[in-house]
Amino acid sequence: MVELSNDLLTVSLHPKGAEIISIKGKKDQLNYMWRRDASQWANSAPILFPIVGALKNDTCVINGKEYHMTQHGFARHNEFETNQVSDTEVIFSLKSNDEIIKQYPFLFELNVTYRLVENKLTCHIKVKNTDHQPIYFQVGGHPAFACPFMENESSNDYYLEFSENETCNRKIIDVEKRGMSRVEKPFFDNEKRFFVRQELFNTDAIVIKKFKSENIALKSLNHDKSIVFHMNGFDHVGLWAAKHVGGLIAIEPWVGHADYTDFNGEFKEKESCVELPVGKNFEVEFAVEINQ
């Protein structure tokens, strides 16, 4: 476990999956992350690479050959190398190895840098192509936050608020087929907020592609505490609460999403699949701002 700390926050991170375990306020002593109940969902904020969501039949085709990966890819199951730069910064690194190549034949280096600045934890994700050919991937985050923040509260009093008024559709997941349907339904009509209600997640995550907002805040009607989640470089956002499970809301910045249920193409043909030339880097960043 790695700990970062400054005057306002204490952050715990784990090398497995380069995962945020907790973000605690020094003023209020609250952990703003999901508490990781293994009977419901055992993670809290894994890094998603080289896929987001599920592959059709957990299988993809790369240069005519089949490879197999479970949902959200292998990065979340791997131990990253750790380089703690200071009390407020750490770099986690994952590189191709013999086991990874069995699932994903491209050579890469994935660096995840966490930096604590005042009341904000930033997560900078950089993918480097170390292969002799272009590589293809999707990448994202999956941070899940406590909702409600405190005991004896109701999540029904919490809402998610986008920084801009949005007019956008929601992509609909086909739960039975474990993939993205081609169906979209209206979600926002020049609006910016919605209250946390379980029925919104009966078909899994709310997936939005065309959004303008730089951040999404999790707030309560009853106090001024909040989480403001900032995103830079991502083309989708997934908002998720496990069906019939209280206590968490995930704000997931993605480049890409699960396979469409009718997708039968090569891996590189997936929607929002990044093509990265030899020797080049691809970078995205999110940040968690805590207001105690």
Long-range contacts (C-beta under 8 A, 24 or more apart in sequence): 2-82, 2-84, 2-90, 4-87, 4-88, 4-89, 4-90, 4-114, 4-116, 4-121, 5-87, 5-88, 5-116, 6-87, 6-88, 6-116, 6-117, 6-118, 8-118, 8-119, 8-290, 8-292, 9-116, 9-119, 9-121, 9-290, 11-114, 11-116, 11-121, 13-90, 13-92, 13-114, 15-79, 15-80, 15-81, 15-82, 15-92, 16-76, 16-77, 16-78, 16-79, 16-80, 17-43, 17-46, 17-47, 17-75, 17-76, 17-77, 17-78, 17-80, 18-46, 18-47, 18-75, 18-80, 18-92, 18-94, 18-112, 19-43, 19-44, 19-45, 19-46, 19-47, 19-76, 20-44, 20-45, 20-114, 20-121, 20-123, 20-143, 20-288, 21-45, 23-121, 23-288, 23-290, 25-290, 25-292, 27-292, 28-225, 28-292, 30-146, 30-149, 30-150, 30-225, 30-292, 31-146, 32-145, 32-146, 32-149, 32-227, 32-288, 32-290, 33-143, 33-144, 33-145, 33-146, 34-144, 34-145, 34-146, 34-247, 34-248, 34-250, 35-146, 35-247, 37-247, 40-242, 40-245, 40-247, 40-248, 41-144, 41-242, 41-245, 41-248, 43-76, 43-142, 43-144, 44-143, 44-144, 45-141, 45-142, 45-143, 45-144, 46-72, 46-75, 46-76, 46-142, 47-75, 47-76, 47-110, 47-112, 47-125, 47-139, 47-140, 47-141, 47-142, 48-72, 48-73, 48-75, 48-76, 48-138, 48-139, 48-140, 48-141, 48-142, 48-252, 48-254, 49-73, 49-74, 49-75, 49-94, 49-110, 49-127, 49-137, 49-138, 49-139, 49-140, 50-74, 50-75, 50-104, 50-106, 50-108, 50-136, 50-137, 50-138, 50-139, 51-137, 51-138, 51-256, 52-138, 52-139, 52-140, 52-236, 52-254, 52-255, 52-256, 52-257, 52-258, 53-179, 53-180, 53-256, 53-257, 53-258, 53-259, 54-178, 54-179, 54-258, 54-259, 55-258, 55-259, 56-179, 56-259, 56-260, 56-261, 56-263, 56-264, 60-267, 60-270, 61-265, 61-266, 61-267, 62-104, 62-105, 62-106, 62-136, 62-266, 62-267, 62-268, 63-105, 63-266, 64-266, 65-105, 67-102, 67-103, 67-104, 67-105, 67-267, 68-103, 69-103, 69-104, 71-178, 71-258, 72-142, 73-104, 73-138, 74-100, 74-103, 74-104, 75-110, 76-142, 80-110, 80-112, 88-115, 88-116, 88-117, 89-113, 89-114, 89-115, 89-116, 90-114, 95-130, 96-130, 106-131, 106-133, 106-135, 106-136, 106-137, 107-131, 107-132, 107-135, 108-135, 108-137, 119-289, 119-290, 119-291, 119-292, 120-230, 120-287, 120-288, 120-289, 120-290, 121-287, 121-288, 121-290, 122-285, 122-286, 122-287, 123-285, 123-286, 123-287, 123-288, 124-283, 124-284, 124-285, 125-283, 125-284, 125-285, 126-281, 126-282, 126-283, 127-274, 127-276, 127-281, 127-282, 127-283, 128-280, 128-281, 129-276, 129-277, 129-278, 129-279, 129-280, 129-281, 131-278, 132-278, 133-278, 134-275, 134-276, 134-277, 134-278, 135-275, 135-276, 136-267, 136-268, 136-273, 136-274, 136-275, 136-276, 137-273, 137-274, 137-276, 138-254, 138-255, 138-256, 138-257, 138-270, 138-272, 138-273, 138-274, 139-254, 139-255, 139-256, 139-274, 139-282, 139-284, 140-234, 140-236, 140-238, 140-252, 140-253, 140-254, 140-255, 140-256, 141-252, 141-253, 141-254, 141-286, 142-250, 142-252, 143-229, 143-250, 143-251, 143-252, 143-286, 143-288, 144-240, 144-248, 144-249, 144-250, 145-218, 145-227, 145-248, 145-249, 145-250, 145-251, 146-247, 146-248, 147-196, 147-218, 147-241, 147-247, 147-248, 147-249, 148-220, 148-247, 149-220, 149-225, 153-220, 153-222, 155-196, 155-246, 155-247, 155-249, 156-195, 156-196, 156-197, 157-220, 157-221, 157-222, 158-195, 158-196, 158-218, 158-219, 158-220, 158-221, 158-249, 159-193, 159-194, 159-195, 159-196, 159-218, 159-219, 159-220, 159-221, 160-193, 160-194, 160-196, 160-216, 160-217, 160-218, 160-219, 160-239, 160-249, 160-251, 161-192, 161-193, 161-216, 161-217, 161-219, 162-188, 162-192, 162-193, 162-211, 162-213, 162-215, 162-216, 163-192, 163-213, 163-214, 163-215, 163-216, 163-217, 164-192, 164-211, 164-212, 164-213, 164-214, 165-190, 165-191, 165-192, 166-190, 166-191, 166-192, 166-208, 166-211, 166-212, 166-213, 167-191, 168-208, 168-209, 168-210, 168-211, 169-208, 169-209, 169-210, 170-206, 170-207, 170-208, 171-207, 171-208, 171-209, 171-257, 172-203, 173-203, 173-204, 173-205, 173-207, 173-258, 174-261, 175-203, 175-204, 177-261, 178-258, 179-258, 179-259, 179-260, 179-261, 179-263, 180-207, 180-257, 180-258, 180-259, 180-260, 180-261, 181-260, 181-261, 182-260, 182-261, 182-262, 196-241, 196-249, 198-241, 198-243, 198-244, 198-246, 200-241, 201-240, 201-241, 201-242, 201-243, 202-243, 204-240, 204-243, 205-238, 205-239, 205-240, 205-250, 205-252, 206-238, 206-239, 206-240, 207-236, 207-237, 207-238, 207-257, 208-236, 208-237, 208-238, 208-239, 209-235, 209-236, 211-237, 215-289, 216-251, 218-249, 218-251, 224-291, 225-291, 225-292, 226-291, 227-288, 227-289, 227-290, 227-291, 228-288, 228-289, 228-291, 229-253, 229-286, 229-287, 229-288, 229-289, 230-286, 230-287, 230-288, 230-289, 231-285, 231-286, 232-284, 232-285, 232-286, 233-283, 233-284, 233-285, 234-284, 234-286, 235-272, 236-272, 253-284, 253-286, 255-284
